[in-house]
Amino acid sequence: MIWINAPLLAVKLYGWHQKIKMKIKLLFSLLAIAIFHPNCTILRQTKNKSTINLIRKNTAFIKECAALSIYMTLDKEKKSFSVKDIEDKKIRNKIASLCQDVFVIYNDSSYEEIPDSVVTFSSFSLAAGITEIVYDFAFNPRTFSNTGTRKSEYYFVKVADRIYYRKKPIPMM
């Protein structure tokens, strides 16, 4: 007859159970870090596709927000503003559905693809980096080439008439 020490067996099984539980927690933690890490291409590509689809479906809305932004900065010295600083709640909610910050460029700004006459709706997140919807309000229509071969890093693409999408990585400090 084999004698089984029940309390000893229970302690051994409990220890084995705890080890497996710890390994599962570690696995899920690593998976979460991999998904939400700023360099996770799956998350960024999904965000890019959904933003581009949003732009294509709402071109009239983007043009309206651009017109509001131009109107708000036309007579002011400062040509950029944070959406949270807009006093009118209706306009703030409209523009907030697109971005966090708005930049209106009237004159030459040679550090961007489109040097002048643009409204840029900019958003920032750790997961996706800097995403911008750019509306070109120049008098004459212009064409710009799409740039960026690796969509996980940086690119600039035309999405609709006079509307572009720019994706930038998070600047490293």
C-alpha positions in Angstrom: 0.0 0.0 0.0 1.3 3.4 -1.0 1.0 6.1 1.6 0.1 9.5 0.3 0.7 12.5 2.4 -2.3 14.7 1.4 -1.1 18.0 3.0 2.3 17.6 1.3 0.8 16.8 -2.1 -1.5 19.9 -1.7 1.4 22.2 -1.0 3.3 20.8 -4.0 0.3 21.2 -6.3 -0.3 24.7 -5.0 3.3 25.7 -5.7 3.1 24.2 -9.2 -0.2 26.1 -9.8 1.4 29.4 -8.7 4.4 29.0 -11.0 2.1 28.5 -14.0 -0.1 31.4 -13.0 3.0 33.6 -12.7 4.2 32.5 -16.2 0.8 33.3 -17.7 0.9 36.8 -16.1 4.4 37.4 -17.4 3.4 36.3 -20.9 0.4 38.6 -21.0 2.4 41.5 -19.6 5.1 41.0 -22.4 2.3 40.8 -25.0 0.7 44.0 -23.7 4.1 45.8 -23.8 4.7 44.5 -27.3 1.3 45.7 -28.6 1.4 49.1 -26.9 5.0 49.9 -27.4 5.6 53.0 -29.7 7.5 50.9 -32.2 4.7 48.3 -32.6 3.9 48.4 -36.4 0.6 46.5 -36.2 -1.0 49.1 -33.9 0.4 52.0 -36.0 -0.7 50.6 -39.3 -4.2 49.9 -38.0 -4.4 53.5 -36.7 -3.1 54.9 -40.0 -5.7 52.9 -42.0 -8.5 54.0 -39.8 -7.5 57.6 -39.9 -7.1 57.6 -43.7 -10.6 56.0 -44.0 -12.0 58.7 -41.7 -10.4 61.4 -43.9 -11.9 59.9 -47.1 -15.4 59.7 -45.6 -15.3 63.2 -44.1 -13.7 65.5 -46.6 -16.4 68.1 -46.3 -16.1 68.1 -42.5 -12.3 68.6 -42.7 -12.7 71.5 -45.2 -15.2 73.1 -42.8 -12.9 72.7 -39.8 -10.1 74.1 -41.9 -12.2 77.1 -42.8 -13.0 77.6 -39.1 -9.3 77.4 -38.2 -8.4 80.0 -40.9 -11.1 82.3 -39.6 -9.9 81.9 -36.0 -6.3 82.8 -36.9 -6.8 85.3 -39.7 -6.4 88.5 -37.6 -4.2 87.1 -34.9 -0.5 87.1 -34.5 -0.4 83.5 -33.3 -1.2 81.1 -36.1 -1.5 78.0 -34.0 -3.8 77.0 -31.1 -4.7 74.0 -28.9 -8.2 72.7 -29.4 -8.8 72.9 -25.6 -8.4 76.7 -25.8 -11.3 77.2 -28.1 -14.1 79.0 -26.2 -17.1 78.1 -28.4 -18.1 74.6 -27.3 -19.7 73.6 -30.6 -16.6 74.5 -32.6 -14.2 73.0 -30.0 -16.1 69.7 -30.2 -16.0 69.7 -34.0 -12.3 70.3 -34.2 -11.5 68.1 -31.3 -12.9 65.1 -33.2 -9.9 65.6 -35.6 -7.0 66.6 -33.5 -5.4 68.1 -30.4 -3.6 71.1 -32.0 -4.1 73.2 -35.1 -1.4 75.0 -37.1 -2.3 77.5 -39.9 0.6 78.5 -42.1 0.1 81.4 -44.5 3.7 82.1 -45.5 6.8 80.1 -46.4 7.6 77.3 -44.0 10.2 75.3 -45.8 10.6 72.6 -43.3 7.4 70.8 -44.4 6.4 69.2 -47.8 3.8 72.0 -48.4 5.6 75.3 -47.7 2.6 77.6 -47.4 -1.2 78.0 -47.3 -2.0 74.9 -45.1 -4.0 74.0 -42.1 -2.5 71.2 -40.1 -4.6 69.2 -37.6 -2.1 67.5 -35.4 -2.5 64.7 -32.8 0.1 63.0 -30.6 0.0 59.6 -28.9 2.7 57.3 -27.6 1.3 54.4 -29.5 0.9 56.0 -32.9 3.4 58.9 -32.8 2.4 62.2 -34.5 -0.4 62.1 -37.0 -1.4 65.1 -39.0 -4.3 65.8 -41.4 -3.1 68.6 -43.7 -5.5 70.7 -45.8 -4.0 72.8 -48.6 -5.9 76.0 -49.1 -3.7 77.6 -51.8 -5.5 79.5 -54.5 -4.2 77.3 -57.3 -4.3 73.5 -56.9 -0.8 72.0 -56.4 0.5 68.5 -56.5 3.0 66.9 -54.1 4.6 63.5 -54.3 3.9 60.9 -51.7 7.0 60.2 -49.6 8.1 57.5 -47.3 8.6 53.9 -48.3 8.2 52.5 -44.8 4.8 53.4 -43.4 5.9 52.4 -39.9 8.4 55.4 -39.8 7.4 58.5 -41.8 5.2 59.2 -44.7 3.1 61.8 -46.4 0.3 60.7 -48.7 -2.5 62.4 -50.6 -5.8 61.1 -49.4 -8.4 63.3 -51.1 -8.5 66.6 -53.1 -6.3 69.0 -51.2 -6.2 66.8 -48.1 -3.0 64.9 -47.1 -2.1 62.6 -44.2 1.3 62.9 -42.6 2.7 60.4 -40.1 5.8 61.2 -38.1 7.6 59.0 -35.5 7.9 60.3 -31.9 11.1 62.5 -31.8 13.6 61.0 -29.5 15.1 63.2 -26.8 
